[in-house]
């Protein structure tokens, strides 16, 4: 009897710990809780002389824990649904300003929001230090242009 009670307690503790591990933990907690329920049913339906106090305590513990797990699951779902919606990096970067870290003739590196990005000049070579604007995002490469007349190299003549 003591071994069965200990197993139920271990399943409850495991389930409680797993609820703090995100949505996969809640799934494991549910599986653990199902195991505890099966053991509780086994105890509750055993012969009247066996398991004594455990016949009352096990179902009550199960109900309390199931309620706590349900409340915790609802709180997790609300927290996930309250997150900001996903926005594409293209939308966030389009039109952003940065600085040319190297000459762009036409490829180089720009600094944008403190991060270095590979970049391609949209129309003509751009000198290091020029203020650039993002015209397009192509994967991890930015297409940029500059209106800074001092840092833009004139187009080469043929």
N, C-alpha and C positions, 0 to 999 in steps of 0.2 A: 504494500500500500504506500509506503513511504517513497519507494522508487517511482511509482506512478505519479504521485503528487509532485515530486521533484521534477519529473519530466514535463509536467504541465507548466510548472513555474518557469522552467528553462525556455519553453516555447513562448510563453508570454513575454519574458524578458527579451528574447531574441526578436520577437515581433515589435516590441517597443523600440528597441535599438534600431531596427531596420527602417522605422518610420522617419528617422532623421537622415536617411541616405537618399532622399529624392524619390522620384516616381518609381524607379526600379525597386527601391527598398520597400515601398508600400506594397508592391506585388509580393515580395518575399514575406512581408509581414502578414499579408492575407493568407498565404500558404501555411505559414506557421500557426496562424490563428485557426485555420481549418483543422490542422492536426490537433491542436488543443481542444477544439470542439468535439472531435471524434473521441478523444480520450475522456472528455467530460461526459459525453453520452454513454460511453462504456461504463463509467462509474455510476451514473444515474440509473442505468437499467440493470445493474448488478443485483444480486440477491440482497434482501433487506438487511441481513446481518453484516454484510461486508462494507467496508469503507466508511461507515459511521458519519462523522462530521463532514468529511470530504464530499458526501453526496449533496450537501447543501452549499458548501463553500465553492466548489468547482463551477457549478452553473452561474452563481452570482459573480464570481471572478470573470467568467467568460462574458457575461452581459456588460459588466463595467468596462472591460478592456475593449469589447467590440464598439461600445459607445465612444470611448476615447479615440480609437482608431478611425471611426467614422468622422468625428469632429476634425481630427487632424487631416484626414483626406480632403474634406471640404475646404479647410483652410489652405491646403497646398494648391488645390485647383483654383481657388480665388486668387492666390498669389501669382500663379502662372498666367491667369487671364488678365491680371492688372498690369503686366509688363507692357512696355512700349511696343507697338507693332514694328515688325521688321521693315527696315527701309534699305533699299539698294544702295551700295556704295556709289553707284553712278549718280544717283540723285544727290547724295551728300557732297560729292566732289565737284560736280558740274558747276563751273563758274568760280570755284575757289581760287584764291590767290596764293602764290608761292614765290620762291626765289630760285633762279637758275644757279645750281651749285657748280655746274660745269658748263662749258660752251655747248650749245645744242646745234649741231651742224650735220644732219638734223637730229641725231640722237644724243642724249646726255642724261644728266641727273638733276632733278629739282628737289627742293625742300618744301614740304607742304604740311602745315600743322605740326612741325617738329619731326616729320618723318621724311626719309629720302625715298624718292620714287624714280623709276626709269621713265624717261619722257622723250617724246618726239615733237619737234617743232612743226607747227601746222603749215606754215607757208615759207618761212625764210630762217636763216641761221640766227640764233639768239646768243648774245655774249653772257659769260658768267656774271652773276650779280643782278641781272635784269629781273624785274617783276614780271611774273608770268601768270596767265589765267588758264584754267582748265577748260578746254573745249569739248573733250571727249575722254571716256575711259575705255580702254581696250584691254580687258583682263587686268593685269598688274602694271600696265603701261599707260601713262597719261599722254594725251595729245594736247599741247599747250600753244599759246600765242602770247605775244607781248606787244604792248603799245608804247613801251619806253624807248623813245627815239635815240637816246644816247647809248643804249645797250643792244640795239638791234643792228646787225650788220646789213649793209645794203645788199640787195640781191646782186649776185654776180652776173656780169654781162657776157654774152657769148660772142 
